[in-house]
Structures are given as C-alpha cells and as structure tokens.
Amino acid sequence: MELSSEDALRLNVLIANAQAIRIDENSMTVYGLNGEQEMKFPLSPTGRRDQYLQAVRSMLSAMVLDSPGGYPVFLRRWTRMGQIDNDQLDRLLKLGEPEAVMAVVCARNLSDELARRAWWCAPYAEHARRMLESPRVVAGSMGKVLADYLIEHLPFETEPRDMLNTVRLVLQGDLIDAAQQHRLWESGARQKTYRIGFLETLPDTLPEQQPARGELPEIADVLTSLNDNPYALQLRKLLDAPGQSFLAVALDVLLNPADQEVASALFNALGRHGLALRQHGGQRELAEIDTLIDHLLEKDPALQALLAALPQMPTEIRAMLRLAHVSEYLLNPIFGQTDAVGTLMQEKIEPVTLPLAQDIACLRGQDPQSLQTGRRRARGAGRRR
C-alpha cells in the first residue's frame, strides 16, 4: 500500500528533524520529539488501518535503516539481550516500532539522553526496569524519573518477579529519598517479596536494625585478635547489628516465599552475603555443602584458628559456612519437577528451607527446633481450616 502524498511528505520532514518518533495506533497520529519540543500530525489512511500503519513503518525503516521491509527480523532476535550495536540506538528510536524501543532500553551502554528519548517513546514499567539496569542511567537525570514512576506503580504490579526487581532497582544509589524508602520498607511487612529487594541491594544498611547478639561484647576482642581471618570477620558481621538485621529479614521471608523466582532470589541473596567464605559454588544438595564444610574444618588453618578461639560456637560457625554456600542451585532439583507456587511450593522446598532457617535461628541465638515445631503446627491449622 502506498502512502498518501501528504503523509509521505510529512514523514520525510519528521525524519529529518525528529530525534525520536512514536505512533498512536488508536488515533492514527504520528509524534516526533526534538529536544523538549513535540511535533505531531494525523495520518490520512488510504486503505485498511493496519496495512497503512505497516506502510508507514516500512517507510520509516527504509529511510532510517535502509531496510524497506520494516524492522529487521534479525534485530528482533537480539532485542532483549542487549546485543544491538550502540551506534544504531539513536536511529532505532525513529522507527515508531515497539520492538526497536525495547532494543534501545536493553542496550548495555544506554546513555541518559537516549533513555530520555526512549521513555518518551514508550513509558512502560518494564522499560523503566530495563533502563535502571544501566549505571549511566542511574547516575543521570532520568534515574530519579524512572524510579519515581516505578514506586508510584508498584502497588499495581501482580508478578512477584516484577515487584522484586522494582524494589531492587529503585534502591540503587540515591534514586529515592528517605521517606520513599521508609514507605517501601513498611509495605514489605505485608508484601514479603519487597524485603528481598532490600536484602539484595542494602544488605548491611537495612532500615530496621536489630540489636547485636548478646554474646558479641564478650567475644569481640577474640574476633578482633584474629587479624585478616575471613571467617572471624564474617562471624562478627553476622553477630553484629547489621548481620542480625539481615538474618531476621531473611528468616521472615525464607519460610513463605511467593513463587519459585522469589525463592531463588532469596537463596542467591543469602549466598552473596557470605560470598567471601565460598570455596566452591553450584552445590545442588545440602549434603554436598556439608561434605565441603567437613573438608574445610579438617584442612583450613584459618577456620581451625576460629574454632580454637571460640570452642563454644561450633554450631554457629557451621551455620555460617552453610549459608555462605547457598544458591538457587539447591532449589533446581525440586523446581525441575514441579511448577507449584504459594503454599504447595513452600511445602515442597521445606526439606531445604527448614534446615537453613534453623541455621539462621542458631546464628540469632534462638532455638532452631522451635521452628520445626512451629511449622508443623501451622500446617496442621491450615489443613483444619
């Protein structure tokens, strides 16, 4: 289908002057952006609307990318992987093509200015999340704009994965102020998924700090005397207020994750918190981690020095080592056989989550066995209801 002469002329002018172009298919209007100025003109279809819009995009593609057939198929395949050549990004925003905008927002080296243009083209939450993965956007003027949008629309998100990613991304740097962060934290009391975003981004500076474990003043000098001992450093971190706060939140979420992605994210956050102690990754069973810990206890002089200095804490030290080797790989054998979510998923992963919860309780100075009793009572009450 050929374009009307009037539309063809206007598109030529728009291509020459606009930095970005978008098409409103409902009103059949083409918009152009030049700096802060917006231009627009209504289309005058000469046939079916869908065919006419395809002709418009074909003309834009031919003029901008020298690709008369429209947005190239090979580019579509790479769009969401951030593999587009950065030299093409500004041109992609002049195609009026949604997938081309997605290619730009997923680009690895997206600039603040291109983020501004892409946001004008398609202000969607998924685009905002993708762009906030770019350090240049986070540091630029668009970072706060995108974060404010995501915070405003977070209550309307329905997918736990999107909630988690939104919280994780907006907590970067100084994208949100203290009041926004406080409201987000308070909302996490009801929506536990939010709290995992805090564990990932602010593991040592959580808003609601727990007191240090009571024994810490008594053993602080002993831990300090073990200079440059990574195990002593990590144990002190876990027993101090930031570590106790991290463990308290992790325990709150661990027994009731919303779905498989949330559970996997929590396991990864637990492992990253003790990453300095990790010897090998990728264990798929707790038994494999325990075997590795037994080997470390026999062979690692730094670990043996810590045990000798604190003979009253062998259980805490072992719990610390186990948590350091946790990752989503522990869940893969279970998730590979089920797509369950909610309460059913929580029951299926309990052989993994309950021992880890007991490790956390041990590090917090609580009775690990009380967790198992509490879980049994909760399940029994749930079945009676």
KAWO-V229643 format. One line per field, one symbol per residue. ss: DSSP state (2 for helix, 1 for strand, 0 for the rest). Layout:
ss=???
This chain:
ss=0000222222222222200111110000111111001111110000002222222222222222200000002222222220000222222200000222222220000002222222222000222222200022222002222222222222220002222222222200000002222222222000022222222220000000000000022222222220000222222222202222222222222200000222222222222220222000000002222222222222202222222220222222222222220000222222200000022222220222222222222220000222222222222222220
